[in-house]
Amino acid sequence: MRGRVYVKKSGSNIAFGISKAGTVPILTSFSYSLNTTYLLVLKYIFNASASDDVIELFINPDLSGSEPLPSLTNIDIATDLSNIGAIALRQGSKSYNLIIDGIRVATSWSLAPLPVEFTSFSASIADDAVKLNWRTETEVNNY
């Protein structure tokens, strides 16, 4: 089971949502605008003692300080992850264009996404894997 991020359109607005695989998503209100850039951070919290891992979604969080309160939190008893072995990008049944300009995996909030500006990002199938290609315009304070 993976934490999933949803984008749902209603009229000229969108809502964001989260769920574990196979569960009904929890959605924000439809208060976000189309054709606008948003920073989304998905956090998965492992709970080894019970079947109630937590997923949290942060929308446009302040990355300069300590971890803020999440925009959405989902705790359910769906099957939990034993480890994060994959990140999947999927398109639902609608054919909308969604541009992703960065993916970052970290183990703490202090390792939040670095200020990197992408000029291109593409994915293609290569044998039984997905090959990611990107080019950056600027990279500030990275290592």
C-alpha positions, 0 to 999 in steps of 0.5 A: 500500500502506498500513500496516494495524492489526488487532484480533483477538478470541479468547475474552474477549481481543484481539490487535493486529496490523500489516501492509502491504496484502495481507500477512499481519499480525504479531500480539501475544499475545491479552493485551489485554482487551475493553472497555478503552481503548488508545492505538495509534500506527502509524508508517510509515518511508519507505525511498527506497533499497529496497522495505522500508518499515517499519511499527511499532505502539506500544501505550499508549506514553509520550508524554511523553519520547523515542520508546519501542521499538515493540510490533510491527515489520513490514518486508517487500518488499510494494509501498511507499508513495510518499506517504501520500495517505489514511487508511482505516477499515474493518470486516472481516467481523465486526460488532464495535463499535470506537470511535475517539476520535482520529486524528493525523498527525505527522512526528515523535514530539515531535508525538505526539497531544495530550490531547484528550477527544472527546464525539462522533465520526462519519463519513458519506458526502458525494458521493465523500468521507467527512465527519468530525464531532467535538466535543471536551470538553477540549483541553489544550496544543494549537495 
